[in-house]
Amino acid sequence: MASPHDLQARRETADLNGWRQAIDQRLAHHLKPQELGKTLPCNQSLSRLWQAMAHGVLGGGKRARGLLVMASAQAVGYEPLSESCLDMACALECIHAFSLVHDDMPCMDDDELRRGKPTVHVAYDEATALLVGDALQTLAFELIAQAKDIGDSTKIEILRSLSRATGARGMAGGQAIDIHRVAQMLHQPELEEMHSLKTGALILASAEVGALLGLGPSALRSSVYSSIQSFARDLGLGFQVLDDLLDVSASTQALGKTAGKDAQAEKPTFVKLLGLEETKNFADRLHQSAFSRIDGLDDRANALRDLAHALTHRQH
């Protein structure tokens, strides 16, 4: 079994690159209005909305959450490139994109750059950006509901997981904490809790959705499912800790978004709380812990291991 140390010098695997391309192709398919409704009246206003949705989703992004769906599915024996798995990956990417579109708006973080291009409210307007976020969220649930080869009981558990991750117990709750604690110092347990909701909840849901595809509702009683959940919790927090590091160490060009934005906005961060060196050590500990959570899984989980390495050693 490969250890984190063995993976230090490895590049992202060809499988993950191929999966990312498959997600992008499937997203492009779903973001054409004629593909989702042949009778949709494609007048100028509706066409503009679909164009803005595509702007917010396509043309960049790590596809980390979609890849996590696919890697978790493969870990439990489900075909990651099946149509149903790809549609679940697309659903997670739509949810993530909706959160970014809303997060970038002037009433939230007020950012003008995302994935190296103007944010949706800049490229279009604020009202359109609000509608884009709403439409991407509902598109995600539509993709789940209409997915083929997934039983209704499994769909219910997938919907439950994703609903929890996006609402007050997940992203919305974490964002509420974030916007109301500007210029305030949080203790580490509080900061971890905020990010477990704001960032970690959707990463956890991505892993849960992939595992549910292969295990079905019985996943809730499975030790494998529990291992993947624990792995995703560590990965989600580690992902955010690294984000805090990159915000102070990477350039705007490398990040594809405004560097130093958190410091300018006086957001609570791990770097502010712990200092640069201890934040790096904390990120390393979370990386090691994530790997240890899936030590007992067989080689089908290698995509999870490769993805964890790629996400915790990224430069943007």
C-alpha positions as CSV (number, residue, x, y, z in Angstrom):
1,M,0.0,0.0,0.0
2,A,1.5,3.4,-1.0
3,S,2.2,5.8,1.9
4,P,2.0,9.5,1.7
5,H,5.8,9.6,1.6
6,D,5.9,7.3,-1.4
7,L,3.5,9.7,-3.2
8,Q,5.5,12.9,-2.6
9,A,7.2,13.0,-6.0
10,R,4.3,11.5,-8.0
11,R,2.3,13.5,-10.4
12,E,-1.4,13.3,-10.8
13,T,-2.4,10.0,-12.4
14,A,-3.6,9.8,-16.0
15,D,-6.9,8.4,-14.7
16,L,-7.7,11.6,-12.8
17,N,-6.8,13.8,-15.8
18,G,-9.0,11.6,-18.0
19,W,-11.8,11.8,-15.4
20,R,-11.6,15.5,-15.3
21,Q,-12.0,15.8,-19.0
22,A,-15.0,13.5,-18.9
23,I,-16.6,15.7,-16.2
24,D,-16.0,18.8,-18.3
25,Q,-17.5,17.2,-21.4
26,R,-20.5,16.0,-19.4
27,L,-21.0,19.5,-17.9
28,A,-20.9,21.1,-21.3
29,H,-23.6,18.7,-22.4
30,H,-25.8,19.6,-19.5
31,L,-25.3,23.3,-19.8
32,K,-26.8,23.5,-23.3
33,P,-30.5,24.4,-22.9
34,Q,-31.6,22.2,-25.7
35,E,-30.2,19.2,-23.9
36,L,-32.4,19.7,-20.9
37,G,-35.6,20.6,-22.5
38,K,-36.4,20.4,-26.2
39,T,-39.4,22.8,-25.8
40,L,-37.4,25.4,-23.8
41,P,-38.2,28.8,-25.4
42,C,-34.6,30.0,-26.1
43,N,-35.4,33.7,-26.2
44,Q,-32.7,36.2,-25.6
45,S,-33.1,36.4,-21.9
46,L,-33.1,32.6,-21.3
47,S,-30.1,32.2,-23.6
48,R,-28.2,34.8,-21.7
49,L,-28.9,33.0,-18.4
50,W,-27.7,29.7,-19.8
51,Q,-24.5,31.4,-21.1
52,A,-23.9,32.9,-17.7
53,M,-24.4,29.5,-16.1
54,A,-21.8,28.0,-18.4
55,H,-19.5,31.0,-17.6
56,G,-19.7,30.1,-13.9
57,V,-19.0,26.4,-14.4
58,L,-16.9,25.7,-17.5
59,G,-13.4,26.8,-18.5
60,G,-11.4,26.1,-15.4
61,G,-11.6,24.5,-12.0
62,K,-9.9,21.6,-10.3
63,R,-13.1,19.5,-10.4
64,A,-12.1,18.2,-7.0
65,R,-15.6,17.4,-5.8
66,G,-16.6,15.6,-9.0
67,L,-13.3,13.6,-9.0
68,L,-14.0,12.7,-5.3
69,V,-17.4,11.3,-6.3
70,M,-15.7,9.2,-9.0
71,A,-12.8,8.1,-6.8
72,S,-15.1,7.1,-3.9
73,A,-17.4,5.2,-6.3
74,Q,-14.4,3.3,-7.7
75,A,-13.2,2.5,-4.2
76,V,-16.4,0.6,-3.5
77,G,-16.5,-1.1,-6.9
78,Y,-18.7,1.2,-8.9
79,E,-17.7,2.2,-12.5
80,P,-16.5,5.8,-12.3
81,L,-17.0,6.6,-15.9
82,S,-20.6,5.3,-16.1
83,E,-23.2,7.9,-17.1
84,S,-24.8,7.8,-13.7
85,C,-21.5,8.4,-11.8
86,L,-20.6,11.2,-14.2
87,D,-24.0,12.9,-13.6
88,M,-23.4,12.7,-9.9
89,A,-20.0,14.3,-10.4
90,C,-21.6,17.0,-12.5
91,A,-24.2,17.6,-9.8
92,L,-21.5,18.2,-7.2
93,E,-19.7,20.5,-9.5
94,C,-22.9,22.5,-10.2
95,I,-23.4,22.9,-6.4
96,H,-19.8,24.0,-5.9
97,A,-20.1,26.5,-8.8
98,F,-23.3,27.9,-7.4
99,S,-21.6,28.5,-4.1
100,L,-18.7,30.3,-5.8
101,V,-21.0,32.5,-7.9
102,H,-22.8,33.7,-4.8
103,D,-19.7,33.9,-2.7
104,D,-18.1,36.3,-5.2
105,M,-21.0,38.7,-5.2
106,P,-20.7,42.2,-3.7
107,C,-22.9,41.4,-0.8
108,M,-20.6,38.5,0.1
109,D,-16.9,38.5,-0.6
110,D,-17.1,41.0,-3.5
111,D,-14.5,39.5,-5.8
112,E,-13.9,40.2,-9.5
113,L,-11.8,37.3,-10.5
114,R,-12.5,33.5,-10.4
115,R,-10.7,30.8,-12.2
116,G,-8.7,33.4,-14.1
117,K,-11.7,35.2,-15.6
118,P,-14.2,37.8,-14.5
119,T,-16.7,36.6,-12.0
120,V,-20.3,36.1,-13.1
121,H,-21.6,39.3,-11.6
122,V,-18.8,41.2,-13.4
123,A,-19.2,39.5,-16.7
124,Y,-23.0,39.8,-16.6
125,D,-24.7,41.6,-13.7
126,E,-25.6,41.0,-10.0
127,A,-29.2,39.9,-10.7
128,T,-28.0,37.4,-13.3
129,A,-25.4,36.1,-10.9
130,L,-28.0,35.5,-8.2
131,L,-30.2,33.6,-10.7
132,V,-27.2,31.6,-12.0
133,G,-26.5,30.3,-8.5
134,D,-30.1,29.4,-8.0
135,A,-30.3,27.7,-11.4
136,L,-27.1,25.7,-10.9
137,Q,-28.3,24.5,-7.5
138,T,-31.6,23.2,-8.9
139,L,-29.9,21.7,-11.9
140,A,-27.8,19.6,-9.6
141,F,-30.9,18.1,-7.9
142,E,-32.5,17.6,-11.3
143,L,-29.5,15.6,-12.5
144,I,-29.7,13.4,-9.4
145,A,-33.5,12.9,-9.7
146,Q,-33.3,11.9,-13.4
147,A,-30.1,9.7,-13.2
148,K,-30.5,6.3,-14.7
149,D,-29.4,3.0,-13.0
150,I,-29.7,4.4,-9.5
151,G,-32.5,3.0,-7.2
152,D,-34.9,5.4,-5.6
153,S,-33.7,4.5,-2.1
154,T,-30.1,5.3,-3.1
155,K,-31.2,8.6,-4.7
156,I,-33.0,9.6,-1.4
157,E,-29.8,9.1,0.5
158,I,-27.8,11.0,-2.1
159,L,-30.3,13.9,-1.9
160,R,-30.2,13.8,1.9
161,S,-26.4,14.0,1.9
162,L,-26.3,16.9,-0.6
163,S,-29.1,18.8,1.0
164,R,-27.5,18.7,4.4
165,A,-24.1,19.8,2.9
166,T,-25.6,22.9,1.2
167,G,-28.0,24.1,3.8
168,A,-27.7,25.6,7.3
169,R,-25.9,22.5,8.5
170,G,-23.3,22.9,5.8
171,M,-22.2,25.6,3.3
172,A,-24.9,28.2,4.2
173,G,-24.2,27.8,7.9
174,G,-20.4,28.1,7.4
175,Q,-20.8,31.1,5.2
176,A,-23.1,32.8,7.9
177,I,-20.3,32.3,10.5
178,D,-17.7,33.6,8.0
179,I,-19.5,36.9,7.2
180,H,-20.3,37.6,10.8
181,R,-16.9,37.0,12.3
182,V,-14.9,39.4,10.1
183,A,-12.1,41.1,12.1
184,Q,-12.7,38.7,15.0
185,M,-10.2,36.1,16.3
186,L,-11.6,32.6,16.4
187,H,-10.2,29.8,18.5
188,Q,-9.0,26.8,16.6
189,P,-12.0,24.6,17.3
190,E,-14.3,27.4,16.1
191,L,-12.3,28.0,13.0
192,E,-12.3,24.2,12.2
193,E,-16.0,24.1,12.8
194,M,-16.6,27.0,10.4
195,H,-14.6,25.4,7.7
196,S,-16.0,22.0,8.2
197,L,-19.3,23.6,7.3
198,K,-18.3,26.1,4.7
199,T,-15.8,23.9,2.7
200,G,-15.7,20.5,4.3
201,A,-19.4,19.6,4.2
202,L,-19.5,19.5,0.4
203,I,-16.2,17.6,0.2
204,L,-17.7,15.1,2.6
205,A,-20.9,14.9,0.6
206,S,-18.9,14.2,-2.6
207,A,-17.3,11.2,-1.0
208,E,-20.6,10.0,0.4
209,V,-22.4,10.3,-2.9
210,G,-19.7,8.2,-4.7
211,A,-19.8,5.5,-2.0
212,L,-23.6,5.5,-2.0
213,L,-23.5,4.7,-5.7
214,G,-21.7,1.4,-5.0
215,L,-23.0,0.5,-1.6
216,G,-26.6,1.8,-1.7
217,P,-28.5,2.6,1.5
218,S,-26.6,-0.2,3.2
219,A,-23.6,2.1,3.1
220,L,-24.9,3.7,6.3
221,R,-24.0,0.5,8.2
222,S,-20.7,-0.1,6.3
223,S,-17.2,0.2,7.8
224,V,-15.9,1.1,4.4
225,Y,-18.4,4.0,4.1
226,S,-17.3,5.2,7.6
227,S,-13.6,5.0,6.5
228,I,-14.3,7.1,3.4
229,Q,-16.3,9.6,5.4
230,S,-13.4,10.0,7.9
231,F,-11.0,10.3,5.0
232,A,-13.1,13.1,3.4
233,R,-13.4,15.0,6.7
234,D,-9.7,15.2,7.1
235,L,-9.3,16.0,3.4
236,G,-11.9,18.8,3.5
237,L,-10.2,20.5,6.5
238,G,-6.7,20.0,4.9
239,F,-8.0,21.5,1.7
240,Q,-9.1,24.7,3.5
241,V,-5.9,24.9,5.6
242,L,-3.9,24.8,2.3
243,D,-6.2,27.4,0.8
244,D,-5.3,29.7,3.7
245,L,-1.6,29.1,3.1
246,L,-1.9,29.7,-0.7
247,D,-3.8,32.9,-0.1
248,V,-0.7,34.4,1.5
249,S,2.0,32.7,-0.6
250,A,0.7,32.3,-4.2
251,S,0.1,35.0,-6.8
252,T,-3.2,36.1,-8.2
253,Q,-2.2,34.6,-11.6
254,A,-1.4,31.2,-10.0
255,L,-4.6,31.1,-7.9
256,G,-6.9,32.4,-10.7
257,K,-8.6,34.6,-8.0
258,T,-7.5,37.6,-6.0
259,A,-4.5,36.7,-3.8
260,G,-4.4,38.1,-0.3
261,K,-8.2,38.6,-0.3
262,D,-8.7,37.0,3.1
263,A,-6.2,39.3,4.8
264,Q,-7.6,42.4,3.1
265,A,-11.1,41.4,4.3
266,E,-9.8,40.6,7.8
267,K,-11.2,37.1,7.6
268,P,-10.3,34.6,10.3
269,T,-7.7,32.1,8.9
270,F,-5.4,29.4,10.1
271,V,-2.4,31.4,9.1
272,K,-3.6,34.4,11.2
273,L,-4.3,32.1,14.1
274,L,-1.4,29.7,14.0
275,G,1.3,31.4,12.0
276,L,2.8,30.2,8.7
277,E,5.0,27.4,9.9
278,E,2.4,25.8,12.3
279,T,-0.3,26.0,9.6
280,K,2.0,24.1,7.2
281,N,2.6,21.4,10.0
282,F,-1.2,21.2,10.6
283,A,-1.8,20.7,6.9
284,D,0.8,17.9,6.8
285,R,-0.9,16.2,9.8
286,L,-4.3,16.3,8.2
287,H,-2.8,14.8,5.0
288,Q,-1.2,12.0,6.9
289,S,-4.4,11.4,8.9
290,A,-6.5,11.3,5.7
291,F,-4.3,8.6,4.3
292,S,-4.5,6.6,7.5
293,R,-8.3,6.5,7.4
294,I,-8.3,4.4,4.2
295,D,-5.3,2.2,5.0
296,G,-7.6,-0.8,5.2
297,L,-9.1,-0.3,1.7
298,D,-7.7,-2.2,-1.3
299,D,-6.1,-0.9,-4.5
300,R,-9.5,0.2,-5.8
301,A,-9.0,3.2,-3.4
302,N,-5.8,4.2,-5.0
303,A,-7.6,7.0,-7.0
304,L,-8.7,8.4,-3.6
305,R,-5.1,8.3,-2.4
306,D,-3.8,10.0,-5.6
307,L,-6.5,12.6,-5.4
308,A,-5.8,13.4,-1.8
309,H,-2.1,13.8,-2.6
310,A,-2.9,16.1,-5.6
311,L,-5.3,18.3,-3.5
312,T,-3.0,18.6,-0.5
313,H,0.1,19.4,-2.6
314,R,-1.5,21.8,-5.1
315,Q,-0.1,25.2,-6.0
316,H,-3.4,26.9,-6.7
